[in-house]
Amino acid sequence: MRVVTHPPQGWPCLVLNADFQPLSYYPLSLWPWQEAVKAVFLQRVQIVQEYDHKIHSPSFEMNLPSVIALKDFIPQDRPPAFTRFNVFLRDSFACVYCGDSDDLTFDHVVPRRQGGRTTWANIVAACAPCNLKKGGRTPREAHMSLNRKPDRPSMHQLQAQGRKFPPNHLHESWMDYLYWDVELQP
């Protein structure tokens, strides 16, 4: 990851909650500049930082926002959705059996044929070779061990996981609101 001084392609805008925390770390809560400008005009956000680039209309001119904060707080304590992406994020995008990050799949810890359900507590990320090796057996039956017990994460736990995977490029104006150790690069 690197921090750039020139605006990222497309002039994206970092979106913060009303408490000045990003709505999401992974993926990073970014809006296209058009959505950010629309939200400014609808008075749903306040501009926190701006790019040194102006947009114009016949009667108006403004700098593009680089960081905005919502005026109304959106609670982040709701349970996260059960999705493939969120399961992979919970498991750090790595197989819970061998730690490999290539060719990830879902694995039912207790196989469906043995009554296992598709829930947070029974689904893990597994690489295709481990999933194939385990087959329709439990980890114990397949002589495989889980690196972590599957559970339903909180939104805060997923956000903490997301901080482990910073994007490739961050704009310098965003850095006061993000919590990654990075070095500034031109």
N, C-alpha and C positions, 0 to 999 in steps of 0.2 A: 504494500500500500504506500502511496505517496500523496503528499499534500501539494496542490498546485496553486500558483498565484494567479494564473489566467483562468477565466471562467470555464467550467466544464462544457463540453459540447451540448448545445440545446438550452443552456442557461437554466438548469434545474434549480429549484428553491427548496431548501431544507425546511420542513414543517415541524414546529414544536407545539407541544400541548400548552395550555395556559400556564403551567408551572415551569415552562421553558425546558422541558425534557423532550427528546425526540419521541414522536408517536411510536416509532418502531426503529430498531437498529438493523434488523435483518429480515426483510430488505429495509434499507435505510428509507425513512419517510421523506421522499422527495416528490414534489409536484412539478409539472411543466410550468414554465414561466407564465403561460396564458392562464392557467388555473389560479396561480398565485395572484396575478393582477385582478382577475375576476373577483376573488375573495376579498382583496383590498377594497375594491369598489362597492362590494356588498357589505362592507364593514364587519366581516366575520373574523378578520385577522388584523394584527398589527405588524407593521414592518419593523424588523429588528436590525437587519443588515441589508445593504444594497450593493449591487455590482456597479462598476463605473461605466455602465452602458445604459443609454437612454432609449426609451421608446416614445414615439410621437404620434399624435393625431393632429388634425387641423387646428384644434383648440386646446390641446393638452400635451404635456411632456412629463415624464417621470423616469427615475432610475429603476431598472429592474430589481425586484427584491431577490436577495440571495438567502435570507433567513426570515421566516415569518412565524408568529406565535398565534395560536387560536385564542380568541377572546373568551370562549366558553370551554371549560375543562371537560375533557372526555375521560371518564374513569377507565383505568387500565386493569381493573381487578376482575374483569369478566373471565370466565374460563376460556382458554384458547380452543379454537376449532380443531377437531380431529381431522387432520389432513396429512397426506403423504409428506409434504414439505415440513410440517410441524413435527412429525415423528422423526424425520431425518435431522432436523435442527435439535430436538431434544437429545438425540443420540450422537450429536456432534458430527453428523455426516460421515459416520464410520460404522462398520459392522460391529455389532455387540459381541460377536464371537471371536473374531480375529483382529479387528481394528482396521482392516482395509477400507479404503474409501471409494474404490472403483466398483462400478456395476451394482449399485445398491438396490435392494428390493425390500418389500415388506416380508416379515416372517411372523407367523402365529406361533408363540411360544408353546401353548397347548394347541395342537393342530385342530383344525375345524372338524375333522373326522372323529376326534375325541371330545367334541363338545366345546372347543375353544371358540371364543367370540372375537369379533373385530372391535376391540376396545383399546384404550390407552394402556391398560394393565396387561394386555396379552399380545401387543404388536411391538416389534422391534425392527430396527434397521439391520439388514443382513446382506452381505455380499452374495452374489449369485452362487459362487462355489459352496459357501457355507450353507446357504439355504437348500441347495441341492443335496449336500451331504446329510443334512439333518432330515430332509424329506418329511414324511408324515409322522415323525416321532417327536417326543419331548426332548429337550436338551439332555436330560439325564439318560434317556433311552439311547440317544445318539452319542453319548460320552463327550458332550460339548458343554462348556460352561459360559454363562452370560457374564460379560464385564460389568453390567449394571442391570439392576432390576427395573423392568418397565413400570412406569407410573404416569399418572396424569399430571403434567407440569402446570404450574401457575403461569399467568402471563408474565409475571416478574422473572420467573426462572427462564422462560424462553427469551426474554429480552437480555438477560445475562448471558445466555448461550450465544445470542446474536452478536454481542460485543466481541466474541472470539473470532468473528469473521468479518473484519472491516472490508469495505469496498476497495477496489484498486485505486480510485482517485477520489480525493476529498478536496473541496475548496477551502482556502485558508480562513474565509469568513465564517465557516461552519465550526471551526475547531474549539471555540469557547463553549460549545453546546454538546460536544461529543467527547467521549472518554476513552480514547485510544492513544497509546504512546506512538507518536510518529515524528518524522523529521520533515521539515519544510524543504521542498524542491521546486526550482523554477519551472 
